Protein backbone atom coordinates (compact mmCIF):
# COMPACT_ATOMS: atom_id res chain seq x y z
CA UNK A 1 0.00 0.00 0.00
CA UNK A 2 1.38 3.39 -1.03
CA UNK A 3 0.71 6.13 1.52
CA UNK A 4 0.41 9.85 0.87
CA UNK A 5 2.82 12.26 2.62
CA UNK A 6 0.06 13.17 5.08
CA UNK A 7 -0.58 9.53 5.90
CA UNK A 8 3.13 8.78 6.31
CA UNK A 9 3.52 11.71 8.72
CA UNK A 10 0.44 10.73 10.74
CA UNK A 11 1.36 7.05 10.91
CA UNK A 12 4.84 7.87 12.20
CA UNK A 13 3.47 10.21 14.88
CA UNK A 14 0.79 7.79 16.06
CA UNK A 15 3.31 4.95 16.24
CA UNK A 16 5.39 7.12 18.59
CA UNK A 17 2.35 7.19 20.92
CA UNK A 18 1.95 10.95 20.62
CA UNK A 19 -1.34 12.80 21.05
CA UNK A 20 -2.28 13.94 17.57
CA UNK A 21 -4.46 16.64 16.02
CA UNK A 22 -4.76 15.64 12.36
CA UNK A 23 -6.06 18.38 10.04
CA UNK A 24 -6.48 17.33 6.44
CA UNK A 25 -9.02 18.00 3.67
CA UNK A 26 -12.08 15.86 3.10
CA UNK A 27 -11.26 12.84 0.97
CA UNK A 28 -7.52 12.87 1.72
CA UNK A 29 -7.39 9.53 3.52
CA UNK A 30 -7.50 10.46 7.22
CA UNK A 31 -9.17 7.18 8.17
CA UNK A 32 -6.22 5.05 7.07
CA UNK A 33 -3.81 7.63 8.49
CA UNK A 34 -4.92 6.89 12.04
CA UNK A 35 -6.32 3.37 11.61
CA UNK A 36 -3.18 1.69 10.25
CA UNK A 37 -0.94 2.58 13.23
CA UNK A 38 -3.76 1.86 15.70
CA UNK A 39 -4.09 -1.61 14.18
CA UNK A 40 -0.34 -2.10 14.47
CA UNK A 41 -0.57 -1.34 18.19
CA UNK A 42 -3.26 -3.96 18.90
CA UNK A 43 -2.38 -7.16 20.76
CA UNK A 44 -4.11 -10.12 19.05
CA UNK A 45 -3.65 -12.36 22.09
CA UNK A 46 -5.33 -10.05 24.60
CA UNK A 47 -9.10 -10.54 24.92
CA UNK A 48 -9.78 -6.97 25.98
CA UNK A 49 -10.76 -3.63 24.53
CA UNK A 50 -7.64 -1.76 23.45
CA UNK A 51 -8.85 1.13 21.27
CA UNK A 52 -12.01 3.20 20.82
CA UNK A 53 -12.98 5.31 17.82
CA UNK A 54 -15.72 7.89 18.45
CA UNK A 55 -17.65 9.08 15.39
CA UNK A 56 -20.56 11.49 14.89
CA UNK A 57 -22.84 9.18 12.91
CA UNK A 58 -23.91 5.59 12.53
CA UNK A 59 -23.01 5.63 8.84
CA UNK A 60 -19.46 6.76 9.53
CA UNK A 61 -19.06 4.15 12.29
CA UNK A 62 -20.07 1.36 9.91
CA UNK A 63 -17.86 2.77 7.19
CA UNK A 64 -14.72 2.91 9.34
CA UNK A 65 -15.49 -0.54 10.75
CA UNK A 66 -15.54 -1.87 7.18
CA UNK A 67 -12.14 -0.29 6.48
CA UNK A 68 -10.81 -1.85 9.69
CA UNK A 69 -12.05 -5.33 8.78
CA UNK A 70 -10.57 -5.04 5.31
CA UNK A 71 -7.15 -4.13 6.66
CA UNK A 72 -7.10 -6.20 9.87
CA UNK A 73 -9.13 -9.41 9.51
CA UNK A 74 -7.08 -10.98 12.31
CA UNK A 75 -8.56 -8.58 14.88
CA UNK A 76 -12.09 -8.24 16.24
CA UNK A 77 -14.02 -5.00 15.96
CA UNK A 78 -17.64 -3.87 16.01
CA UNK A 79 -19.79 -0.76 15.71
CA UNK A 80 -21.97 0.64 18.48
CA UNK A 81 -24.73 3.10 17.57
CA UNK A 82 -28.29 4.11 18.37
CA UNK A 83 -31.37 3.02 16.49
CA UNK A 84 -31.10 -0.65 17.45
CA UNK A 85 -31.44 -2.48 20.80
CA UNK A 86 -28.45 -1.97 23.08
CA UNK A 87 -29.05 -5.48 24.46
CA UNK A 88 -28.29 -6.94 21.03
CA UNK A 89 -24.97 -5.09 21.02
CA UNK A 90 -24.28 -6.23 24.60
CA UNK A 91 -24.67 -9.86 23.59
CA UNK A 92 -22.35 -9.29 20.67
CA UNK A 93 -19.77 -7.57 22.90
CA UNK A 94 -19.73 -10.55 25.26
CA UNK A 95 -19.55 -12.96 22.35
CA UNK A 96 -16.64 -11.54 20.35
CA UNK A 97 -14.71 -9.52 22.98
CA UNK A 98 -13.63 -6.82 20.49
CA UNK A 99 -10.14 -5.36 20.39
CA UNK A 100 -11.60 -2.09 19.06
CA UNK A 101 -15.04 -0.48 18.85
CA UNK A 102 -16.40 2.23 16.55
CA UNK A 103 -19.10 4.12 18.44
CA UNK A 104 -21.33 7.15 18.39
CA UNK A 105 -21.00 9.20 21.62
CA UNK A 106 -24.36 8.42 23.20
CA UNK A 107 -24.25 4.68 22.60
CA UNK A 108 -20.64 4.45 23.84
CA UNK A 109 -21.61 6.10 27.13
CA UNK A 110 -24.70 3.90 27.40
CA UNK A 111 -22.59 0.74 27.30
CA UNK A 112 -19.99 2.16 29.69
CA UNK A 113 -22.71 3.20 32.14
CA UNK A 114 -24.26 -0.27 32.10
CA UNK A 115 -20.91 -1.96 32.58
CA UNK A 116 -21.08 -3.59 29.15
CA UNK A 117 -17.79 -2.10 28.04
CA UNK A 118 -14.64 -2.32 30.12
CA UNK A 119 -12.68 0.60 28.76
CA UNK A 120 -10.03 1.19 31.41
CA UNK A 121 -7.52 -0.95 29.49
CA UNK A 122 -7.92 1.19 26.37
CA UNK A 123 -4.60 2.65 25.21
CA UNK A 124 -5.93 4.84 22.38
CA UNK A 125 -9.08 6.89 21.82
CA UNK A 126 -9.74 8.48 18.43
CA UNK A 127 -12.35 11.20 17.91
CA UNK A 128 -12.96 11.21 14.18
CA UNK A 129 -14.56 14.38 12.77
CA UNK A 130 -14.29 15.76 16.31
CA UNK A 131 -15.65 19.20 15.38
CA UNK A 132 -18.69 17.55 13.82
CA UNK A 133 -19.29 15.59 17.02
CA UNK A 134 -19.75 18.92 18.79
CA UNK A 135 -21.80 20.49 16.01
CA UNK A 136 -24.36 17.69 16.20
CA UNK A 137 -25.11 18.46 19.83
CA UNK A 138 -22.82 15.92 21.44
CA UNK A 139 -20.99 18.44 23.64
CA UNK A 140 -22.33 17.03 26.93
CA UNK A 141 -21.59 13.49 25.81
CA UNK A 142 -18.08 14.47 24.73
CA UNK A 143 -17.48 16.03 28.15
CA UNK A 144 -18.46 12.75 29.79
CA UNK A 145 -16.34 10.75 27.37
CA UNK A 146 -13.43 12.99 28.29
CA UNK A 147 -13.92 12.07 31.94
CA UNK A 148 -14.20 8.35 31.20
CA UNK A 149 -11.02 8.36 29.10
CA UNK A 150 -9.04 10.95 31.06
CA UNK A 151 -6.32 8.38 31.80
CA UNK A 152 -6.17 6.86 28.32
CA UNK A 153 -2.53 7.25 27.20
CA UNK A 154 -3.13 8.42 23.62
CA UNK A 155 -5.73 10.75 22.09
CA UNK A 156 -6.09 11.26 18.33
CA UNK A 157 -8.38 13.96 16.92
CA UNK A 158 -9.20 14.47 13.24
CA UNK A 159 -10.90 17.28 11.35
CA UNK A 160 -11.21 18.53 7.79
CA UNK A 161 -11.41 22.19 8.83
CA UNK A 162 -9.29 24.37 11.08
CA UNK A 163 -11.33 27.49 11.71
CA UNK A 164 -14.45 25.62 12.84
CA UNK A 165 -12.48 24.38 15.80
CA UNK A 166 -11.15 27.84 16.60
CA UNK A 167 -14.54 29.51 16.59
CA UNK A 168 -16.21 26.81 18.69
CA UNK A 169 -13.94 27.13 21.70
CA UNK A 170 -13.20 29.88 24.19
CA UNK A 171 -10.15 28.10 25.53
CA UNK A 172 -6.88 29.96 25.35
CA UNK A 173 -4.82 26.94 26.35
CA UNK A 174 -5.45 25.12 23.08
CA UNK A 175 -7.10 25.63 19.73
CA UNK A 176 -8.90 22.31 19.94
CA UNK A 177 -12.69 22.25 20.05
CA UNK A 178 -12.82 19.41 22.57
CA UNK A 179 -13.71 19.19 26.24
CA UNK A 180 -10.97 20.10 28.73
CA UNK A 181 -11.08 16.56 30.14
CA UNK A 182 -9.49 15.19 26.98
CA UNK A 183 -6.99 18.06 26.86
CA UNK A 184 -5.98 18.36 30.47
CA UNK A 185 -2.28 17.74 30.93
CA UNK A 186 -1.79 16.71 27.31
CA UNK A 187 0.39 18.14 24.60
CA UNK A 188 -0.79 17.63 21.04
CA UNK A 189 1.29 17.39 17.90
CA UNK A 190 -0.61 19.15 15.13
CA UNK A 191 -0.31 17.60 11.68
CA UNK A 192 -1.77 20.26 9.41
CA UNK A 193 -2.28 19.51 5.72
CA UNK A 194 -5.26 21.82 5.23
CA UNK A 195 -3.19 24.28 3.23
CA UNK A 196 -1.78 21.50 1.07
CA UNK A 197 -4.70 21.67 -1.35
CA UNK A 198 -2.98 22.40 -4.65
CA UNK A 199 -3.72 18.96 -6.02
CA UNK A 200 -7.36 19.25 -4.94
CA UNK A 201 -7.72 22.57 -6.74
CA UNK A 202 -6.32 20.93 -9.84
CA UNK A 203 -8.82 18.05 -9.60
CA UNK A 204 -11.92 20.06 -8.62
CA UNK A 205 -13.62 22.34 -11.13
CA UNK A 206 -16.06 24.95 -9.84
CA UNK A 207 -18.87 26.18 -12.05
CA UNK A 208 -21.75 28.61 -11.50
CA UNK A 209 -25.13 28.14 -13.18
CA UNK A 210 -27.62 31.02 -13.28
CA UNK A 211 -31.29 30.28 -12.70
CA UNK A 212 -33.70 32.77 -14.32
CA UNK A 213 -36.20 32.15 -11.51
CA UNK A 214 -36.02 32.03 -7.72
CA UNK A 215 -37.31 28.46 -7.85
CA UNK A 216 -34.35 26.57 -9.32
CA UNK A 217 -36.08 23.25 -10.09
CA UNK A 218 -36.20 23.66 -13.87
CA UNK A 219 -32.58 24.83 -13.96
CA UNK A 220 -31.60 21.81 -11.86
CA UNK A 221 -33.32 19.45 -14.29
CA UNK A 222 -31.46 21.04 -17.21
CA UNK A 223 -28.16 20.84 -15.35
CA UNK A 224 -28.68 17.17 -14.49
CA UNK A 225 -29.41 16.49 -18.16
CA UNK A 226 -26.10 18.20 -19.00
CA UNK A 227 -24.27 16.02 -16.46
CA UNK A 228 -26.03 12.95 -17.87
CA UNK A 229 -25.45 9.59 -16.15
CA UNK A 230 -22.67 10.66 -13.82
CA UNK A 231 -23.36 10.23 -10.09
CA UNK A 232 -24.40 13.54 -8.50
CA UNK A 233 -25.12 14.75 -4.97
CA UNK A 234 -27.53 17.70 -4.77
CA UNK A 235 -27.11 19.59 -1.50
CA UNK A 236 -29.95 21.54 0.10
CA UNK A 237 -30.32 23.35 3.41
CA UNK A 238 -33.53 21.80 4.74
CA UNK A 239 -35.11 18.35 5.00
CA UNK A 240 -38.35 19.64 3.50
CA UNK A 241 -36.44 20.91 0.48
CA UNK A 242 -34.78 17.53 0.02
CA UNK A 243 -38.19 15.83 -0.02
CA UNK A 244 -39.66 18.42 -2.40
CA UNK A 245 -36.77 18.23 -4.86
CA UNK A 246 -36.68 14.44 -4.64
CA UNK A 247 -40.38 14.26 -5.55
CA UNK A 248 -39.92 16.69 -8.43
CA UNK A 249 -37.04 14.70 -9.90
CA UNK A 250 -38.79 11.36 -9.49
CA UNK A 251 -41.95 12.69 -11.13
CA UNK A 252 -39.77 13.95 -13.98
CA UNK A 253 -38.35 10.39 -14.33
CA UNK A 254 -34.89 11.21 -12.99
CA UNK A 255 -33.40 8.41 -10.91
CA UNK A 256 -33.10 10.21 -7.57
CA UNK A 257 -33.12 9.20 -3.91
CA UNK A 258 -33.44 11.40 -0.83
CA UNK A 259 -31.19 11.33 2.25
CA UNK A 260 -31.56 13.34 5.46
CA UNK A 261 -31.57 12.94 9.23
CA UNK A 262 -35.35 12.91 9.52
CA UNK A 263 -35.64 9.61 7.67
CA UNK A 264 -35.74 6.22 9.44
CA UNK A 265 -32.39 4.46 9.36
CA UNK A 266 -33.57 1.66 7.09
CA UNK A 267 -34.75 4.21 4.50
CA UNK A 268 -31.41 6.04 4.70
CA UNK A 269 -29.60 2.74 4.22
CA UNK A 270 -31.66 1.85 1.17
CA UNK A 271 -31.12 5.30 -0.35
CA UNK A 272 -27.35 5.09 0.12
CA UNK A 273 -27.21 1.57 -1.23
CA UNK A 274 -29.14 2.48 -4.38
CA UNK A 275 -26.84 5.45 -4.93
CA UNK A 276 -23.60 3.58 -4.23
CA UNK A 277 -24.71 0.71 -6.46
CA UNK A 278 -25.51 3.02 -9.37
CA UNK A 279 -29.23 2.20 -9.35
CA UNK A 280 -29.88 5.87 -8.57
CA UNK A 281 -27.60 8.48 -10.08
CA UNK A 282 -28.80 11.43 -7.97
CA UNK A 283 -28.69 11.78 -4.18
CA UNK A 284 -30.64 14.77 -2.83
CA UNK A 285 -29.38 15.47 0.66
CA UNK A 286 -28.95 17.91 3.49
CA UNK A 287 -25.46 18.48 4.83
CA UNK A 288 -25.75 15.11 6.57
CA UNK A 289 -24.05 13.67 3.48
CA UNK A 290 -21.31 16.31 3.51
CA UNK A 291 -19.22 14.61 6.17
CA UNK A 292 -17.97 11.10 6.73
CA UNK A 293 -19.71 9.20 3.95
CA UNK A 294 -17.31 7.46 1.60
CA UNK A 295 -19.11 7.20 -1.73
CA UNK A 296 -16.73 6.40 -4.58
CA UNK A 297 -16.93 7.90 -8.04
CA UNK A 298 -19.17 10.90 -7.27
CA UNK A 299 -18.53 13.00 -10.35
CA UNK A 300 -20.38 16.17 -9.42
CA UNK A 301 -21.79 18.16 -6.53
CA UNK A 302 -24.68 20.60 -6.97
CA UNK A 303 -25.14 23.33 -4.36
CA UNK A 304 -28.89 23.83 -4.90
CA UNK A 305 -28.94 26.04 -1.82
CA UNK A 306 -25.74 28.02 -1.45
CA UNK A 307 -23.47 26.94 1.41
CA UNK A 308 -23.62 29.19 4.47
CA UNK A 309 -19.86 29.45 4.83
CA UNK A 310 -16.57 28.25 3.42
CA UNK A 311 -16.48 25.24 5.73
CA UNK A 312 -19.83 24.03 4.40
CA UNK A 313 -18.66 24.61 0.82
CA UNK A 314 -15.46 22.66 1.51
CA UNK A 315 -17.21 19.67 3.06
CA UNK A 316 -19.94 19.49 0.43
CA UNK A 317 -17.55 19.86 -2.49
CA UNK A 318 -15.22 17.34 -0.88
CA UNK A 319 -17.67 14.56 -1.72
CA UNK A 320 -16.23 14.66 -5.23
CA UNK A 321 -12.62 14.81 -6.50
CA UNK A 322 -11.58 12.39 -3.76
CA UNK A 323 -8.08 10.95 -3.72
CA UNK A 324 -6.91 11.13 -7.34
CA UNK A 325 -10.35 11.47 -8.95
CA UNK A 326 -11.60 14.60 -10.68
CA UNK A 327 -14.97 16.24 -10.16
CA UNK A 328 -17.06 19.38 -10.55
CA UNK A 329 -18.92 21.49 -8.00
CA UNK A 330 -21.85 23.45 -9.45
CA UNK A 331 -23.48 26.39 -7.66
CA UNK A 332 -27.04 27.30 -8.69
CA UNK A 333 -27.47 31.08 -8.47
CA UNK A 334 -30.96 32.63 -8.45
CA UNK A 335 -31.59 36.24 -9.60
CA UNK A 336 -31.35 37.60 -6.04
CA UNK A 337 -28.22 35.64 -5.10
CA UNK A 338 -24.53 36.34 -5.65
CA UNK A 339 -21.56 34.04 -5.83
CA UNK A 340 -20.10 33.73 -2.31
CA UNK A 341 -16.84 35.60 -1.70
CA UNK A 342 -15.04 32.41 -0.73
CA UNK A 343 -15.58 30.96 -4.21
CA UNK A 344 -12.57 32.50 -5.94
CA UNK A 345 -12.07 30.93 -9.35
CA UNK A 346 -14.98 29.49 -11.29
CA UNK A 347 -16.35 29.10 -14.78
CA UNK A 348 -19.89 29.91 -15.92
CA UNK A 349 -22.25 27.42 -17.52
CA UNK A 350 -25.56 28.23 -19.23
CA UNK A 351 -28.15 25.44 -19.41
CA UNK A 352 -31.04 27.59 -20.68
CA UNK A 353 -31.12 25.88 -24.08
CA UNK A 354 -31.01 22.33 -22.70
CA UNK A 355 -34.23 20.30 -22.70
CA UNK A 356 -34.53 18.15 -19.56
CA UNK A 357 -34.10 14.52 -20.56
CA UNK A 358 -33.50 11.96 -17.80
CA UNK A 359 -31.46 8.80 -18.34
CA UNK A 360 -32.25 5.43 -16.82
CA UNK A 361 -29.34 3.97 -14.85
CA UNK A 362 -27.82 0.82 -16.31
CA UNK A 363 -27.95 -0.82 -12.87
CA UNK A 364 -30.83 -1.87 -10.64
CA UNK A 365 -30.88 -3.53 -7.22
CA UNK A 366 -32.01 -7.02 -6.30
CA UNK A 367 -33.48 -7.49 -2.81
CA UNK A 368 -32.86 -10.86 -1.13
CA UNK A 369 -34.74 -11.54 2.11
CA UNK A 370 -31.83 -13.22 3.90
CA UNK A 371 -28.78 -11.62 5.47
CA UNK A 372 -25.88 -11.90 7.90
CA UNK A 373 -28.05 -13.31 10.69
CA UNK A 374 -28.89 -16.19 8.33
CA UNK A 375 -25.17 -16.91 7.80
CA UNK A 376 -25.38 -15.54 4.27
CA UNK A 377 -22.16 -14.12 2.80
CA UNK A 378 -21.37 -11.97 -0.22
CA UNK A 379 -19.75 -15.02 -1.81
CA UNK A 380 -23.02 -16.93 -1.34
CA UNK A 381 -24.94 -14.18 -3.15
CA UNK A 382 -22.40 -13.97 -5.96
CA UNK A 383 -22.37 -17.74 -6.41
CA UNK A 384 -26.17 -17.88 -6.44
CA UNK A 385 -26.47 -15.21 -9.11
CA UNK A 386 -23.82 -16.84 -11.27
CA UNK A 387 -24.85 -20.49 -10.90
CA UNK A 388 -28.62 -20.28 -10.46
CA UNK A 389 -29.15 -17.00 -12.28
CA UNK A 390 -26.76 -17.62 -15.14
CA UNK A 391 -25.13 -14.19 -14.84
CA UNK A 392 -21.49 -13.56 -15.57
CA UNK A 393 -19.51 -11.41 -13.14
CA UNK A 394 -19.63 -8.38 -15.44
CA UNK A 395 -23.40 -8.15 -14.94
CA UNK A 396 -23.14 -8.16 -11.16
CA UNK A 397 -22.12 -5.05 -9.25
CA UNK A 398 -21.93 -4.11 -5.60
CA UNK A 399 -23.21 -6.62 -3.02
CA UNK A 400 -24.07 -5.54 0.53
CA UNK A 401 -25.36 -7.47 3.51
CA UNK A 402 -27.66 -6.29 6.29
CA UNK A 403 -28.67 -8.40 9.27
CA UNK A 404 -31.77 -9.77 7.61
CA UNK A 405 -31.39 -8.84 3.94
CA UNK A 406 -28.92 -8.74 1.08
CA UNK A 407 -28.72 -6.28 -1.80
CA UNK A 408 -27.07 -6.99 -5.12
CA UNK A 409 -26.65 -4.61 -8.04
CA UNK A 410 -27.32 -6.23 -11.42
CA UNK A 411 -27.48 -4.86 -14.94
CA UNK A 412 -30.99 -3.62 -15.63
CA UNK A 413 -30.95 -5.31 -19.03
CA UNK A 414 -30.53 -8.70 -17.32
CA UNK A 415 -33.17 -8.27 -14.60
CA UNK A 416 -36.27 -9.82 -16.18
CA UNK A 417 -34.47 -12.93 -17.41
CA UNK A 418 -32.72 -13.26 -14.06
CA UNK A 419 -35.96 -13.13 -12.06
CA UNK A 420 -37.46 -15.86 -14.25
CA UNK A 421 -34.33 -17.98 -13.90
CA UNK A 422 -34.18 -17.84 -10.09
CA UNK A 423 -37.92 -17.93 -9.41
CA UNK A 424 -38.56 -20.52 -6.68
CA UNK A 425 -34.86 -21.24 -6.18
CA UNK A 426 -33.35 -21.46 -2.70
CA UNK A 427 -30.27 -19.53 -1.71
CA UNK A 428 -27.91 -21.53 0.50
CA UNK A 429 -30.76 -23.98 1.04
CA UNK A 430 -33.14 -21.28 2.28
CA UNK A 431 -36.42 -20.12 0.79
CA UNK A 432 -36.78 -16.36 0.63
CA UNK A 433 -38.15 -13.38 -1.26
CA UNK A 434 -36.02 -12.25 -4.20
CA UNK A 435 -37.24 -9.20 -6.10
CA UNK A 436 -36.23 -5.85 -7.52
CA UNK A 437 -35.76 -3.34 -4.71
CA UNK A 438 -38.52 -0.77 -4.56
CA UNK A 439 -37.86 2.81 -3.57
NORDADA-V813782 format. One record per pair of residues at least 12 apart in sequence whose ideal C-beta (glycine too) atoms are under 8 Angstrom apart, sorted by the first residue. I is the first residue (numbers start at 1). J is the second residue. Records with the same first field share a line. If there is no record, write none. Layout:
I = J ; J
//
This chain:
3 = 32 ; 33
4 = 28 ; 29
5 = 193
6 = 24 ; 28 ; 29 ; 30 ; 33 ; 191 ; 193 ; 196
7 = 29 ; 32 ; 33 ; 36
9 = 191
10 = 22 ; 30 ; 33 ; 34 ; 37 ; 191
11 = 33 ; 36 ; 37
13 = 189 ; 191
14 = 34 ; 37 ; 38 ; 154 ; 156
15 = 37 ; 40 ; 41
17 = 153 ; 154
18 = 154 ; 189
19 = 154 ; 155 ; 156 ; 186 ; 187 ; 188 ; 189
20 = 34 ; 155 ; 156 ; 157 ; 188 ; 189 ; 191
21 = 157 ; 159 ; 176 ; 188 ; 189 ; 190 ; 191
22 = 34 ; 156 ; 157 ; 158 ; 159 ; 191
23 = 158 ; 159 ; 160 ; 161 ; 162 ; 190 ; 191 ; 192 ; 193 ; 194
24 = 158 ; 160 ; 191 ; 193 ; 194
25 = 160 ; 193 ; 194 ; 196 ; 197 ; 200 ; 314 ; 318
26 = 160 ; 291 ; 314 ; 315 ; 318 ; 319 ; 322
27 = 200 ; 318 ; 319 ; 321 ; 322 ; 323
28 = 193 ; 323
29 = 323
30 = 128 ; 158 ; 160
31 = 64 ; 67 ; 128 ; 294
32 = 67 ; 71
33 = 158
34 = 126 ; 128 ; 156 ; 158
35 = 53 ; 64 ; 67 ; 68 ; 71
36 = 71
38 = 51 ; 53 ; 100 ; 124 ; 126 ; 156
39 = 68 ; 71 ; 72 ; 75
41 = 123 ; 124
42 = 72 ; 75 ; 99 ; 100
43 = 99
44 = 74 ; 75 ; 99
46 = 99
47 = 97
48 = 97 ; 99 ; 118 ; 121
49 = 98 ; 99 ; 100 ; 101 ; 117 ; 118 ; 119 ; 121 ; 122
50 = 99 ; 100 ; 121 ; 122 ; 123 ; 124
51 = 99 ; 100 ; 122 ; 123 ; 124 ; 125 ; 126
52 = 100 ; 101 ; 103 ; 108 ; 119 ; 122 ; 124 ; 125 ; 126 ; 149
53 = 100 ; 101 ; 102 ; 103 ; 125 ; 126 ; 128
54 = 103 ; 104 ; 105 ; 108 ; 125 ; 126 ; 127 ; 128 ; 133 ; 142 ; 145
55 = 102 ; 103 ; 104 ; 128 ; 129 ; 133 ; 292
56 = 104 ; 105 ; 128 ; 129 ; 132 ; 133 ; 135 ; 136 ; 138 ; 291 ; 292
57 = 104 ; 136 ; 288 ; 291 ; 292
58 = 79 ; 81 ; 82 ; 83 ; 104 ; 265
59 = 268 ; 272 ; 292 ; 293
60 = 128 ; 129 ; 291 ; 292 ; 293
61 = 79 ; 80 ; 81 ; 102 ; 103 ; 104
62 = 79 ; 81 ; 102
63 = 292 ; 293 ; 294
64 = 102 ; 128
65 = 77 ; 78 ; 79 ; 102
68 = 100 ; 102
75 = 99 ; 100
76 = 96 ; 97 ; 98 ; 99 ; 100
77 = 98 ; 99 ; 100 ; 101 ; 102
78 = 92 ; 93 ; 96 ; 98 ; 101 ; 102
79 = 101 ; 102 ; 103
80 = 101 ; 102 ; 103 ; 104 ; 107 ; 108 ; 111
81 = 103 ; 104 ; 107
82 = 104 ; 106 ; 107
83 = 265
86 = 107 ; 110 ; 111 ; 114 ; 116
89 = 107 ; 111 ; 116
90 = 111 ; 114 ; 116
93 = 111 ; 116 ; 117
101 = 117
105 = 133 ; 138 ; 141 ; 142 ; 145
106 = 138 ; 141
108 = 145
109 = 141 ; 144 ; 145 ; 148
112 = 148
119 = 148 ; 149
120 = 151
122 = 149 ; 152
123 = 152 ; 153 ; 154
124 = 152 ; 153 ; 154 ; 155 ; 156
125 = 145 ; 149 ; 152 ; 154 ; 155 ; 156 ; 182
126 = 155 ; 156 ; 157 ; 158
127 = 142 ; 155 ; 156 ; 157 ; 158 ; 178 ; 182
128 = 158 ; 292
129 = 158 ; 159 ; 160 ; 291 ; 292
130 = 157 ; 158 ; 159 ; 165 ; 176 ; 177 ; 178
131 = 159 ; 161 ; 164 ; 165 ; 168 ; 177
132 = 159 ; 291 ; 292
134 = 168 ; 177 ; 178
135 = 164 ; 168
139 = 179
142 = 178 ; 179 ; 182
143 = 179 ; 181
145 = 179 ; 182
146 = 178 ; 179 ; 180 ; 181 ; 182 ; 183
147 = 181
149 = 182
150 = 181 ; 182 ; 184
155 = 182 ; 186 ; 188
157 = 176 ; 178 ; 188
160 = 194 ; 291 ; 314 ; 315 ; 318
161 = 194 ; 311 ; 314 ; 315
162 = 192 ; 194
163 = 311
164 = 177 ; 311
165 = 177
171 = 183
174 = 188
176 = 188
200 = 321
203 = 321 ; 324 ; 325 ; 326 ; 327
204 = 317 ; 320 ; 321 ; 326 ; 327 ; 328 ; 329
205 = 326 ; 327 ; 328 ; 329 ; 347
206 = 317 ; 328 ; 329 ; 331 ; 343 ; 345 ; 346 ; 347
207 = 328 ; 329 ; 330 ; 331 ; 346 ; 347 ; 348 ; 349
208 = 330 ; 331 ; 333 ; 339 ; 343 ; 346 ; 347 ; 348 ; 349
209 = 223 ; 330 ; 331 ; 332 ; 333 ; 348 ; 349 ; 350 ; 351
210 = 333 ; 348 ; 350
211 = 332 ; 333 ; 334 ; 335
212 = 335 ; 352
213 = 334 ; 335
214 = 334 ; 335 ; 336
216 = 304 ; 332 ; 334
217 = 245 ; 248
218 = 356
219 = 332 ; 351
220 = 234 ; 245 ; 249 ; 302 ; 304 ; 332
221 = 248 ; 249 ; 252 ; 254 ; 356
222 = 351 ; 352 ; 354 ; 355 ; 356
223 = 302 ; 330 ; 332 ; 349 ; 351 ; 354
224 = 249 ; 254 ; 282 ; 302 ; 356 ; 358
225 = 351 ; 354 ; 355 ; 356 ; 357 ; 358
226 = 349 ; 351 ; 354
227 = 299 ; 300
228 = 359
229 = 281 ; 359 ; 361 ; 362
230 = 281 ; 299 ; 300
231 = 275 ; 278 ; 281 ; 282 ; 283 ; 295 ; 297 ; 298 ; 299 ; 300
232 = 281 ; 282 ; 283 ; 298 ; 299 ; 300 ; 301 ; 302
233 = 282 ; 283 ; 284 ; 285 ; 289 ; 295 ; 298 ; 300 ; 301 ; 302 ; 316 ; 319 ; 320
234 = 256 ; 282 ; 283 ; 284 ; 285 ; 302 ; 304
235 = 285 ; 286 ; 287 ; 289 ; 290 ; 301 ; 302 ; 303 ; 304 ; 305 ; 307 ; 316
236 = 284 ; 285 ; 286 ; 304 ; 305
237 = 286 ; 287 ; 305 ; 308
238 = 286 ; 305
239 = 260 ; 261 ; 262 ; 286
241 = 304 ; 305
242 = 258 ; 259 ; 260 ; 284 ; 285 ; 286
243 = 258 ; 260
245 = 258 ; 284 ; 304
246 = 258 ; 284
249 = 282 ; 284
250 = 439
252 = 356 ; 358
253 = 358
254 = 281 ; 282 ; 358
255 = 279 ; 280 ; 281 ; 282 ; 358 ; 359 ; 360 ; 361
256 = 280 ; 281 ; 282 ; 283 ; 284
257 = 270 ; 271 ; 274 ; 275 ; 280 ; 282 ; 283 ; 284 ; 439
258 = 271 ; 283 ; 284 ; 285
259 = 271 ; 272 ; 275 ; 283 ; 284 ; 285 ; 286 ; 288 ; 289
260 = 285 ; 286 ; 288
261 = 286 ; 288
269 = 402
270 = 437 ; 439
271 = 283
272 = 293 ; 295
273 = 365 ; 398 ; 400 ; 407
274 = 365 ; 437 ; 439
275 = 295
276 = 295 ; 296 ; 398
277 = 363 ; 365 ; 397 ; 398 ; 400 ; 407 ; 409
278 = 361 ; 362 ; 363 ; 397 ; 398 ; 409
279 = 361 ; 363 ; 364 ; 365 ; 409 ; 437
280 = 361
281 = 359 ; 361
283 = 295
287 = 312 ; 315 ; 316
289 = 319
290 = 312 ; 315 ; 316 ; 318 ; 319
291 = 315
293 = 319
295 = 319
296 = 322
297 = 325
298 = 319 ; 320 ; 322 ; 327
299 = 320 ; 327 ; 328
300 = 320 ; 327 ; 328 ; 329 ; 330
301 = 316 ; 317 ; 319 ; 320 ; 327 ; 328 ; 329 ; 330
302 = 330 ; 332
303 = 316 ; 329 ; 330 ; 331 ; 332
304 = 332
306 = 331 ; 332 ; 333 ; 337 ; 340
307 = 340
309 = 342
310 = 340 ; 342
313 = 329 ; 340 ; 342 ; 343
316 = 329
317 = 329
330 = 349
331 = 343 ; 346
360 = 412
361 = 412
362 = 411 ; 412 ; 413
363 = 397 ; 409 ; 410 ; 411 ; 412
364 = 409 ; 410 ; 411 ; 412 ; 415 ; 436 ; 437
365 = 407 ; 408 ; 409 ; 410 ; 436 ; 437
366 = 385 ; 407 ; 408 ; 409 ; 410 ; 415 ; 418 ; 434 ; 435 ; 436 ; 437
367 = 405 ; 406 ; 407 ; 433 ; 434 ; 435 ; 436 ; 437 ; 438
368 = 381 ; 405 ; 406 ; 407 ; 408 ; 427 ; 432 ; 433 ; 434
369 = 404 ; 405 ; 432 ; 433 ; 434
370 = 404 ; 405 ; 406 ; 427 ; 428 ; 430 ; 432
371 = 401 ; 402 ; 403 ; 404 ; 405 ; 406
372 = 401 ; 402 ; 403
373 = 403 ; 404
374 = 404 ; 428 ; 430
375 = 428
376 = 401 ; 406 ; 427 ; 428 ; 430
377 = 401
378 = 399 ; 400 ; 401 ; 406
380 = 427 ; 428
381 = 399 ; 401 ; 406 ; 408 ; 427
382 = 396 ; 399 ; 408
384 = 422 ; 425 ; 427 ; 428
385 = 408 ; 410 ; 418 ; 422
388 = 421 ; 422 ; 425 ; 427
389 = 418 ; 421 ; 422
390 = 417 ; 418 ; 421
391 = 410 ; 414 ; 418
395 = 410 ; 411 ; 414
396 = 408 ; 409 ; 410
397 = 409 ; 410 ; 411
407 = 437
415 = 436
419 = 434 ; 435 ; 436
422 = 434
//
